[in-house]
Amino acid sequence: MTTRYVLVLAGILTLIGLAAFIYKWQVLGLPLDASQETPTWTVETTIRFDSGPGSINVNLQIPTLTPGFVTLDEFSVSRNYAFGLNYVGADREAQWTVRRADGPQTLYYRIIVYEDPDSDQSDLTPQLPIPPVIDEPFRTAVEMVVADVREHSADEASFTSVLIRLFNSPSPNPNIQLLLAETQTRADFVRMLTTVLASERIPARVIRGIPLQDQQRQAEAVPWLEIHDGDRWRYFDPSTGDEGLPDRFLVWWRGSEPLYRVEGGSNVEVRFAVQRNYIDALAIAEHRAELRQSRLFDFSLFALPIETQSVYSVLLMIPIGALVMVFMRNVVGIDAFGTFMPVLIALAFRETQLVWGVILFSVLVALGLSIRFLLERLRLLLVPRLSAVLIVVVLLMLIISVVAHQLGMETGLSVALFPMVIIAMTIERMSVVWEERGAGDAMRAGAGSMIVATIAYLVMGMPWLEHLIITFPELLLIVLAVVLMLGRYTGYRLSELTRFKAIVSK
């Protein structure tokens, strides 16, 4: 019955730990690698113009809804201009104003975005458009084109795709040729498509976007077609009729409004530039958590002060060392002093590194054990004896540090960071075992403690594991589940297989 309860409890702990881990990894985007970085794109809009003496009012269309991307930051660089962000219907505008300016002027607007495939942003469902008023002979041409496309389509999406392909046909019919004669640019072409779609009562609009690449000194806003099928907005390539947006296509603005309006200026020039940078993936995950209004970051290690984080970065690795201790004790069968003493010794090795730690610890224990046997003749009580050993350990540590400094061995100075009480208890425990069970058992337990401490130090010192535990502390629930399972293990230990090999072979 108890075994079943342990299995159920271990299963519940594992599920909780895995669920929290997967959510923070897949949904919030917390990195599995400490060095992982997320690419971000900085898009800069430069507005240059000449101004005569007088007031200046500049309006620039800027991104509002950016499917596939999330805005990390946006700001303006301008001198003496007041800057503000305004909503005009469903769109946004950046506005610069100044009471008096003279000569060449330059304004900058920058936006920093990162990719997020789950960011499927869309505005409200539009009303059905009113059929546009078109003069002859264009009205008849539109009606003929609509009738032709309607026969070869089944819904709004297929109607749009067939329409685009007809307009891009190498040999278009006379009706389409008449309509194409009114288009001079790609934007005019897309606007003509929206007019034909409006005649069929299909909501459609022109969108402009910036294809994001690694480095672009002069990027261009590319017109694209967007329609509403009654459920959602859908995107179509006006050149081919294929549905979807290009890779890394940042939607800049929608509708027929011009990109900019400059009052009080002339010779206006607007340019786009794109640059890719990299930022810590953890910062992106924190920003994503804020957008999703997730409170996990508020109750995570990263919400604590930096000094406290440094402390817990060490404490959170202790359960890993405890798991190593349980495995080496219950499965391998290595004898050691105490339960957590090897783990604490492993933590001490973090200050001195492994080789020096083993040497210094062995020297301290050997010298302290010698002093302990000398104190045994005085027949002191337990507490005074432990206090005496502790004082001797402190003096020995001081002597080793001074001698190491004189010899130019600066590593020896870090011995002062060793847990003095643990060393004193180790010396006391080893001497008791020596007296009760002999020198062999004492030396074997001491060697076992050193082996377990070494393995625990190597495991606890893995950078990737330390990052995982600090970033996803819920994984310690899985460690707890494993420890509970090992607590019910009653099989042979690996050391016993060698110990009883002669009996098994008979």
Number of C-alpha atoms within 10 A of each C-alpha: 5 8 13 9 10 16 15 13 16 20 16 15 21 20 14 14 20 17 14 15 19 14 12 19 16 10 14 22 21 25 23 16 15 17 11 13 16 17 15 22 24 20 22 22 21 16 19 18 17 16 21 14 12 12 15 20 16 20 20 20 21 22 18 19 22 21 19 20 23 24 18 15 11 13 15 19 13 14 12 12 19 13 16 13 15 13 10 9 6 10 17 20 20 19 20 20 17 15 12 14 19 14 10 13 16 15 17 17 18 19 18 20 21 22 18 15 10 11 13 12 13 13 10 9 13 13 11 14 15 12 14 14 9 13 8 9 11 15 17 13 19 23 15 14 20 17 12 14 19 18 9 12 15 10 10 19 19 16 20 29 19 19 24 23 16 19 24 16 13 8 10 14 12 11 18 19 13 15 20 16 9 12 14 9 10 14 19 16 21 23 22 19 22 21 21 23 24 19 20 21 16 25 23 27 21 24 21 22 21 21 18 21 15 11 14 15 11 11 18 16 18 16 24 24 27 25 21 19 15 13 8 12 17 17 22 20 18 25 16 15 22 15 17 13 20 15 10 17 19 26 24 21 26 25 14 13 11 11 17 17 15 18 12 18 23 13 10 15 12 16 15 19 19 24 16 17 15 12 13 14 20 22 15 22 20 19 18 19 20 15 11 11 10 12 10 15 17 13 9 14 19 15 12 13 9 11 8 12 15 12 10 15 16 14 13 16 23 19 18 22 25 21 18 21 26 22 19 21 18 19 18 16 17 21 19 24 20 13 13 18 21 29 29 20 24 30 25 22 27 18 17 21 15 17 11 16 23 19 12 21 19 15 15 22 20 13 15 23 21 13 16 22 13 11 14 12 8 9 9 12 9 10 9 10 17 18 13 16 24 21 15 18 23 17 12 17 23 15 12 19 20 16 15 15 14 10 10 10 12 14 16 21 18 19 23 17 13 21 13 17 16 16 22 25 17 21 25 22 17 22 22 13 17 15 12 11 11 12 14 11 16 22 16 15 20 21 17 20 25 22 19 26 28 22 18 27 26 15 17 24 16 10 11 13 17 20 17 18 17 21 23 22 19 20 21 19 19 20 19 19 22 18 20 17 16 15 14 13 13 9 9 12 18 14 14 13 14 11 11 10 11 9 9 9 6 5
